[in-house]
Amino acid sequence: MRKLTLLSLCTITAIGLLAGCSSSSNNTQSSTPQTSLESTTEENSTNASSEGVTITHSKGTTTVPFNPQKVVVFDMGVLDTLNTLGVDAEFAVPTASLPDSLKEYESATNAGGIKEPDMEGIFEFEPDVIFISGRQSDFYDELNKIAPTVYVDLNAATYMEDFTKNATYLAEIFGKTEELTTHLDEINGLIKEGQALADATDKKGLIILTNDGSMSAYGKGSRFGIIHDVLNVKVADENIEVSTHGQEASYEYIAQVNPDILFVVDRATVTGGTTLAETTLNNDLVNGTNAAKDGKIIYLDAESWYLSGGGIAAVKTMVSEVVNALK
């Protein structure tokens, strides 16, 4: 890839800054979920100066130079955002773990496995900055010795605020603030449309993750909780246990809850499973629910919801899918 041409930048005010926990702590529930991309806080923030952009995150504080030319990215949401903003840099990524939407980066330098970075290879790449998230958490200190390393926070309970914070510092670093504003305005418009639709109906939703034949349910404050927390979709089951891997679910459970809309994330489509959600849910009990009768079993884009969460394109897809389900 062509290296970045140095752009002139000015200091701007960061948008939507809110502290988030690490990706491994995505089961923390907020007592007052935020639904706007515009709220601010001094915590977990960015600060642009002549030296670059200083980012405070859950692993520490990192100053990233403007327009880094060699970039290591392990977080797929960050790679999604950089791709959407049109950032032109030399990348090193976990090439074997890229979602289909980011396959164009297969020709980039291989940074190792998604859970085990190639430390020697990354050192030889001589990066200007490294972006990691939960799966590489244990390697933070080692990577930070090679180059300034940013731990990407994306907490379920503050999903949209963390998404906005992360996108903002990336836009500041790479001189893409105008492009980001356009994307955030579009997403904010979609959110408002979804909220209006959800507020105008009594239909209740249930979120199910299928995993090669097994099922788990997710509710408010969960990794997929923006359906309820941000887009205001009413909850079919108020008592779902919030946990990283969801609450175990069965056909009988789904029939008893009887959702009007059944949102389905099919993990098998992105992890190579053999039993797809359509097969798993082809059951008399599920087919007897309001959702099935009304054609409201919604199979969500698993790459966006499971792999690339927190990226601009992924968030647009996620919000759009829920908005369309409410129509």
C-alpha positions in Angstrom: 0.0 0.0 0.0 1.1 3.6 -0.6 2.4 5.4 2.4 0.5 8.4 3.8 1.3 11.9 2.6 1.7 14.2 5.5 -1.4 16.3 6.0 -1.8 19.6 7.9 -4.0 19.2 11.0 -5.5 21.4 13.5 -6.6 20.7 17.1 -10.3 19.8 17.3 -12.7 18.9 20.1 -13.3 15.2 20.5 -16.8 13.9 20.2 -18.7 11.5 22.4 -15.9 10.6 24.9 -16.8 8.1 27.6 -14.7 5.6 29.5 -15.2 1.9 28.6 -14.0 -1.3 30.2 -11.9 -3.8 28.3 -13.5 -6.0 25.7 -13.4 -8.8 28.2 -15.7 -6.8 30.5 -18.6 -6.4 28.0 -21.1 -7.7 30.5 -21.2 -4.5 32.6 -24.7 -2.9 32.5 -25.2 0.8 32.6 -28.0 2.1 34.8 -28.8 4.9 32.4 -27.8 3.8 28.9 -26.8 6.6 26.6 -28.4 6.8 23.1 -26.7 9.8 21.5 -23.3 10.1 19.8 -22.9 13.6 21.2 -22.4 13.1 25.0 -18.9 14.0 26.4 -16.8 13.3 29.5 -13.2 14.0 30.5 -12.5 10.3 31.0 -11.1 8.0 28.4 -10.5 11.0 26.1 -8.2 12.3 23.5 -6.0 15.4 23.4 -4.5 16.7 20.2 -1.3 18.6 20.4 1.7 19.4 18.3 3.2 16.0 19.4 0.2 14.0 18.2 -3.0 12.7 19.7 -2.8 11.5 23.4 -5.4 8.8 24.1 -6.3 7.7 27.6 -7.6 4.1 27.7 -8.1 1.3 30.2 -4.4 0.2 29.8 -2.9 3.6 30.2 -2.1 6.7 28.2 -0.7 6.7 24.7 0.5 9.5 22.4 0.2 8.6 18.8 2.0 10.8 16.1 -0.1 12.4 13.4 -0.4 10.4 10.2 1.5 7.3 11.2 2.8 5.6 8.1 3.2 2.1 9.4 0.2 0.8 11.4 -0.4 -2.5 13.1 -4.1 -3.3 13.7 -5.5 -6.3 15.6 -8.9 -4.8 16.3 -11.3 -5.3 13.4 -13.5 -2.4 14.4 -10.5 -0.1 14.0 -9.5 -1.6 10.7 -13.1 -1.2 9.5 -13.1 2.5 10.6 -9.7 3.2 8.9 -10.9 1.5 5.7 -14.2 3.5 5.7 -12.4 6.8 6.3 -10.1 6.0 3.4 -6.9 6.0 5.4 -3.9 5.1 3.2 -1.1 3.6 5.2 1.2 0.5 5.3 -0.6 -2.1 7.4 0.2 -5.2 9.4 -2.8 -7.2 10.4 -3.7 -10.8 11.4 -4.3 -11.8 7.8 -5.8 -15.2 8.6 -8.5 -13.7 10.8 -9.9 -11.0 8.5 -13.7 -10.8 8.0 -14.8 -11.0 4.3 -15.6 -7.2 4.3 -11.9 -6.5 5.0 -10.3 -9.2 2.8 -8.6 -6.5 0.8 -6.0 -6.4 3.6 -4.9 -10.0 3.0 -1.9 -8.6 1.1 -0.8 -6.6 4.1 2.1 -7.7 6.3 1.0 -10.6 8.6 1.0 -9.5 12.2 0.4 -13.1 13.5 -2.6 -14.8 15.0 -5.6 -12.9 16.4 -4.8 -14.3 19.9 -1.0 -14.5 19.5 0.8 -11.6 17.8 4.0 -12.3 16.0 6.2 -10.2 18.2 9.3 -10.7 16.1 7.5 -9.9 12.8 5.9 -6.8 14.4 9.3 -5.6 15.6 10.8 -6.0 12.1 7.8 -4.1 10.6 8.9 -1.1 12.7 5.3 0.3 13.3 4.5 3.8 14.2 1.4 2.7 16.2 -0.3 -0.5 17.3 -4.0 -1.0 17.9 -5.2 -4.0 20.0 -8.2 -5.1 21.9 -9.3 -7.8 24.3 -7.9 -10.9 22.6 -4.4 -9.4 22.6 -4.7 -7.8 26.1 -1.9 -9.9 27.7 0.6 -8.6 25.1 0.0 -4.9 25.7 3.2 -4.3 27.7 5.4 -6.1 25.2 3.8 -4.4 22.2 4.1 -1.0 23.8 7.8 -1.5 24.0 7.9 -1.8 20.2 5.6 1.2 19.4 2.9 3.3 21.0 0.1 0.9 21.6 -3.6 1.8 22.0 -6.0 -0.6 23.8 -9.3 -0.2 22.1 -12.1 0.0 24.7 -15.6 -1.1 23.6 -17.9 -1.7 26.5 -21.4 -3.1 25.9 -23.1 -0.7 28.3 -21.5 2.3 26.7 -21.2 1.0 23.1 -22.1 4.0 21.1 -20.1 6.4 23.3 -17.0 4.2 23.0 -17.5 3.7 19.3 -17.7 7.5 18.9 -14.6 8.1 21.0 -12.6 5.5 19.1 -13.6 6.8 15.7 -12.9 10.4 16.9 -9.3 9.7 17.9 -8.7 7.7 14.7 -10.0 10.7 12.6 -7.8 13.1 14.6 -4.7 10.9 14.1 -5.2 10.4 10.3 -6.7 13.8 9.4 -10.2 12.5 8.6 -12.4 14.6 10.9 -14.7 15.9 8.1 -15.2 12.5 6.7 -16.0 11.2 10.2 -18.6 13.9 10.8 -20.5 12.8 7.7 -20.6 9.2 8.9 -21.6 10.0 12.4 -24.4 12.3 11.2 -25.7 9.4 9.1 -25.5 6.9 12.0 -27.2 9.4 14.3 -30.0 9.9 11.9 -30.5 6.1 11.6 -30.6 5.8 15.4 -33.2 8.5 15.7 -35.3 6.7 13.1 -35.0 3.4 14.9 -35.9 5.0 18.2 -39.0 6.6 16.7 -40.1 3.3 15.2 -39.5 1.4 18.4 -41.3 3.9 20.6 -44.3 3.7 18.3 -44.9 0.0 18.6 -45.6 -2.5 21.4 -43.6 -5.3 19.6 -41.0 -6.9 21.8 -37.7 -8.3 20.7 -35.4 -11.2 21.8 -31.8 -11.6 20.7 -30.4 -15.1 20.2 -26.9 -16.2 19.3 -26.7 -19.6 17.6 -23.4 -21.5 17.7 -23.3 -24.6 15.6 -26.6 -25.9 17.1 -26.5 -24.4 20.5 -28.4 -21.2 21.5 -27.9 -18.4 24.0 -30.0 -15.3 24.8 -28.8 -11.7 25.2 -30.7 -8.7 26.7 -30.0 -5.2 27.9 -26.4 -4.4 28.7 -25.1 -7.3 26.7 -22.7 -7.4 23.8 -25.7 -7.0 21.4 -27.7 -4.9 23.8 -27.7 -1.7 21.6 -30.9 -3.2 20.1 -32.6 -2.4 23.5 -30.3 0.1 25.1 -29.8 2.5 22.1 -32.6 1.7 19.6 -35.2 1.3 22.3 -36.6 -2.1 21.1 -38.8 -3.3 23.9 -37.5 -6.4 25.8 -39.4 -9.7 25.5 -37.6 -11.1 28.6 -36.6 -8.6 31.3 -34.8 -11.2 33.3 -32.0 -12.3 30.9 -28.7 -12.8 32.8 -26.1 -10.5 31.5 -22.9 -12.4 30.7 -20.2 -12.5 28.0 -21.5 -15.8 26.5 -25.2 -15.0 27.1 -27.9 -17.0 28.9 -28.4 -20.6 27.8 -31.6 -20.8 25.7 -33.8 -23.6 24.4 -36.7 -24.1 22.0 -39.0 -24.1 25.0 -37.6 -20.9 26.3 -38.1 -19.1 23.0 -41.7 -20.4 22.7 -42.4 -19.3 26.3 -41.0 -15.8 25.7 -42.8 -15.6 22.4 -41.0 -12.6 20.9 -42.6 -10.4 18.2 -39.1 -10.0 16.7 -36.4 -12.6 17.0 -32.9 -11.1 16.2 -30.4 -13.9 15.4 -26.6 -13.7 15.3 -25.3 -16.9 13.6 -21.8 -17.4 14.9 -21.3 -20.5 12.7 -21.3 -18.2 9.6 -18.1 -16.5 10.8 -16.3 -19.3 12.7 -16.7 -22.2 10.2 -19.5 -24.1 12.0 -21.5 -26.8 10.2 -25.0 -26.1 11.6 -26.4 -22.7 10.5 -29.0 -20.8 12.4 -31.8 -21.5 9.9 -31.4 -25.2 10.6 -31.1 -24.7 14.3 -34.3 -22.6 14.5 -36.4 -24.7 12.1 -38.4 -26.1 15.0 -42.1 -26.4 15.7 -41.8 -24.4 18.9 -39.9 -21.6 17.3 -42.2 -21.6 14.2 -45.1 -21.1 16.5 -43.9 -17.8 17.9 -45.2 -14.4 16.9 -41.9 -13.6 15.2 -42.1 -16.6 12.9 -45.7 -16.1 12.1 -45.1 -12.4 11.2 -41.9 -13.1 9.2 -39.8 -11.3 11.8 -37.0 -13.8 12.5 -34.2 -11.4 11.5 -30.8 -13.0 10.7 -28.3 -10.3 11.4 -25.0 -9.8 9.7 -22.7 -11.8 11.9 -19.5 -10.2 10.7 -20.7 -6.8 11.8 -22.2 -7.9 15.1 -19.6 -10.5 16.1 -16.3 -9.7 14.3 -16.1 -6.0 13.3 -18.1 -4.4 16.1 -17.2 -0.8 16.7 -16.3 0.0 13.1 -18.1 2.6 11.2 -19.3 0.3 8.4 -20.3 -2.3 11.0 -22.2 0.1 13.1 -24.1 1.4 10.1 -25.1 -2.1 9.2 -26.1 -3.0 12.7 -28.3 0.0 13.2 -29.8 -0.3 9.7 -30.7 -3.9 10.3 -32.6 -3.1 13.4 -34.4 -0.1 11.8 -35.5 -2.3 8.9 -36.8 -5.0 11.3 -39.0 -2.4 13.0 -40.6 -1.3 9.8 
